[in-house]
């Protein structure tokens, strides 16, 4: 079932053989990989979002299972949330990257016999192309968080994992009593990596997120220690913001180790739209 709305006139988009088209005649080509680009035609956005190096590194790292505990925990939160929704709920992953968590959600719902529409959007065309090519049970689009291509009151669940947050768009898209699931780094997340990179490693702030128009439901911490080996050490570094904010000399330290032991620490917050 098509889930997107037209970025020009906001009416619903119907998926045809090779395009999405709205009732006002606006059409958007479907790429060979299966996704649609719903960003405004602006050349400055052509290379927006994560670059190819970051996307490839994150794909290698995540597909090796290091963060599987987070994927499973988020999927179970979504499963619980759609239990109170109607038939064929819509689940939106806002800032889905290469689709690792999005596909995990879709697989979990399908395994429990729930015929949901699962959709993911991201600014990175490279990430969406990779996601759409690999995961055929999700509808992907190149689009931004601050102008999301979904109708008002259309989504049962929105998931945001290490992505920018737009309170107004989340309120607009979610149905009343819909669920917003936000994942943020906990206090000790990747402290082992930071101890290698920095002389004075810092702890993460943990700010409680509950924007206007939402009610806090639940918060849980997913924390464990992982051992990262070989090329996955540099993949982990490359997929984080530290890649852009760390002096080259400090980053070189990673190339001298074959094993990295670090805590991973995630805070999953569940909110209900009022």
C-alpha positions in Angstrom: 0.0 0.0 0.0 1.5 3.4 -1.0 2.3 5.5 2.1 3.8 8.7 0.8 2.3 12.0 0.1 3.3 14.5 -2.6 6.0 17.0 -1.5 4.5 19.6 -3.9 0.7 19.5 -3.1 0.6 17.1 -0.1 -2.0 14.8 -1.7 -1.5 11.1 -1.6 0.9 9.4 -4.0 -0.2 6.3 -6.0 2.5 3.8 -6.9 2.4 2.9 -10.6 4.8 0.6 -12.5 7.7 3.1 -12.7 6.5 6.3 -10.9 4.6 7.6 -8.0 1.9 10.1 -9.1 -0.6 12.2 -7.2 -4.1 13.3 -8.4 -2.7 16.7 -9.4 -0.3 15.1 -11.9 2.9 15.5 -10.0 5.1 12.4 -10.6 8.3 11.0 -9.2 10.3 8.3 -10.8 11.0 5.1 -9.0 14.7 4.3 -9.1 16.0 0.9 -10.3 16.6 -0.1 -6.7 13.0 0.6 -5.8 13.1 3.9 -3.9 11.7 7.3 -4.8 13.3 10.7 -4.4 10.9 13.1 -2.8 13.3 15.9 -2.1 12.8 19.2 -3.9 14.8 19.5 -7.1 17.7 21.4 -5.7 21.3 20.6 -6.8 22.6 21.6 -3.4 20.9 18.6 -2.0 22.4 16.1 -4.4 25.0 14.9 -1.9 23.1 15.6 1.3 23.3 13.2 4.2 25.9 10.6 5.0 28.6 10.0 2.4 29.4 6.7 0.7 32.3 6.0 3.1 30.1 6.4 6.2 27.3 4.3 4.7 29.6 1.4 3.7 31.3 1.4 7.1 28.0 1.4 9.0 26.6 -1.4 6.8 29.6 -3.6 7.4 29.6 -2.9 11.2 25.9 -3.3 11.7 25.5 -6.4 9.5 28.2 -8.0 11.7 25.7 -8.0 14.6 27.4 -5.7 17.1 24.2 -3.7 17.6 21.7 -6.6 17.2 20.6 -6.1 20.8 19.4 -2.6 19.9 17.7 -3.7 16.7 15.8 -6.4 18.6 14.8 -4.1 21.4 13.5 -1.4 19.1 11.6 -4.0 17.1 9.9 -5.3 20.2 8.9 -1.7 21.2 7.3 -1.2 17.8 5.6 -4.6 18.1 4.1 -3.6 21.4 3.0 -0.2 20.0 1.2 -1.5 17.0 -0.8 -3.9 19.1 -3.1 -1.0 20.0 -3.4 0.2 16.4 -5.9 -0.7 13.7 -5.4 -2.9 10.6 -2.2 -2.5 8.6 -0.5 0.1 10.8 2.1 2.5 9.3 5.5 2.5 10.9 8.0 5.3 9.8 11.7 5.2 10.4 12.7 8.9 10.4 16.4 9.0 9.4 16.8 5.3 8.5 20.2 5.5 6.9 21.0 2.2 5.1 17.8 0.5 6.6 19.3 -1.9 9.1 16.9 -1.1 11.9 14.0 -0.5 9.5 14.3 -4.0 8.0 14.6 -5.4 11.5 11.3 -3.8 12.5 9.6 -5.1 9.3 10.9 -8.6 9.8 9.7 -8.7 13.4 6.2 -7.5 12.6 6.0 -10.0 9.7 7.2 -12.8 12.0 4.3 -12.0 14.4 1.7 -12.0 11.6 1.2 -8.2 11.5 0.6 -6.9 8.0 2.2 -3.5 8.6 3.4 -0.9 6.1 7.0 -0.1 7.1 8.6 3.0 5.5 12.0 4.6 5.9 13.3 8.1 4.8 16.7 9.7 4.9 18.5 12.6 3.2 21.3 10.3 2.0 20.5 9.0 -1.5 23.4 6.6 -1.1 22.0 5.2 2.1 18.5 4.9 0.7 19.7 3.2 -2.5 21.6 0.6 -0.5 18.6 0.0 1.8 16.1 -0.3 -1.1 18.3 -2.7 -3.0 18.7 -5.0 -0.1 15.4 -4.8 1.9 12.3 -5.3 -0.3 9.8 -5.4 2.5 10.1 -1.7 3.2 9.1 1.4 1.2 12.1 3.8 1.1 12.3 7.4 0.0 14.9 10.1 -0.1 13.4 12.8 2.1 14.2 15.0 5.0 13.0 14.9 8.6 11.8 18.6 8.6 9.4 18.0 5.6 8.4 14.4 5.8 6.4 13.0 2.9 3.4 11.6 4.9 -0.1 12.8 5.4 -1.3 14.3 8.7 -2.4 11.8 11.3 -1.2 8.8 9.1 1.5 7.0 11.1 0.9 4.7 14.0 4.6 4.6 15.1 7.6 6.8 14.3 11.1 5.6 15.1 14.1 7.9 15.4 17.5 6.2 16.0 20.5 8.6 16.4 18.7 11.0 14.0 17.7 14.6 14.1 14.4 15.3 15.8 11.6 17.5 14.5 8.8 17.7 17.1 6.3 19.5 14.9 6.6 17.0 12.1 6.3 14.1 14.5 3.1 15.6 16.0 1.7 16.3 12.5 2.3 12.8 11.1 1.4 10.6 14.1 -2.2 9.6 14.8 -3.6 10.7 18.2 -2.3 8.1 20.7 0.4 7.1 18.2 3.8 6.2 19.5 7.2 7.9 19.1 10.3 5.8 19.8 13.5 7.7 20.2 17.0 6.1 20.6 19.9 8.2 22.0 23.3 7.3 23.3 23.6 6.6 27.0 26.2 8.0 29.3 28.9 5.4 28.6 28.2 4.7 24.9 31.5 3.9 23.1 33.6 5.0 26.0 36.2 2.4 25.1 36.6 4.0 21.6 36.9 7.5 23.1 39.6 6.3 25.5 41.7 5.4 22.5 41.0 8.6 20.6 41.2 11.2 23.4 43.4 12.0 26.3 40.4 13.1 28.3 37.4 11.0 27.2 34.0 12.5 28.1 30.7 10.9 29.1 27.6 11.6 27.1 24.8 13.8 28.5 21.5 12.1 29.0 18.7 14.6 28.5 15.1 13.4 29.0 13.2 14.0 25.7 9.5 14.7 26.0 8.4 17.5 23.6 5.2 19.4 23.8 2.2 17.4 22.7 3.6 14.1 23.9 3.2 12.0 27.0 6.1 10.0 28.4 5.4 6.2 28.4 8.6 4.4 29.2 12.3 4.5 29.0 14.8 1.6 29.0 18.5 1.2 28.9 20.3 -1.3 26.6 23.8 -1.7 27.8 26.5 -4.3 27.3 30.2 -4.7 26.5 31.3 -5.6 23.0 34.6 -6.7 21.5 35.2 -5.2 18.1 37.9 -6.8 16.0 39.9 -6.0 12.9 38.6 -3.7 10.2 35.3 -3.2 12.2 37.2 -1.0 14.6 37.8 1.6 12.0 34.3 1.0 10.6 32.8 1.9 14.0 34.9 5.1 14.1 33.9 6.0 10.6 30.2 5.7 11.2 30.2 8.0 14.2 30.5 11.9 14.5 33.9 11.4 15.9 35.2 10.7 12.4 34.7 14.3 11.5 35.8 15.8 14.9 38.9 13.9 15.8 42.4 15.0 14.8 44.2 12.8 12.3 46.9 11.9 14.8 44.4 10.5 17.3 42.6 8.5 14.6 45.9 6.9 13.7 45.9 5.2 17.1 43.0 3.0 16.0 45.2 1.4 13.3 47.6 0.1 15.9 45.1 -2.1 17.7 43.4 -5.3 16.6 40.8 -5.5 19.3 38.6 -2.9 20.9 36.6 -3.5 24.1 33.9 -0.9 24.7 30.5 -0.5 26.3 27.6 0.2 24.1 24.9 2.1 25.9 21.5 3.1 24.4 18.5 4.9 25.9 15.1 4.0 24.3 12.4 6.4 25.1 8.7 5.7 24.2 6.3 8.6 24.0 2.6 8.9 23.1 1.1 11.7 21.0 -1.7 13.5 22.9 
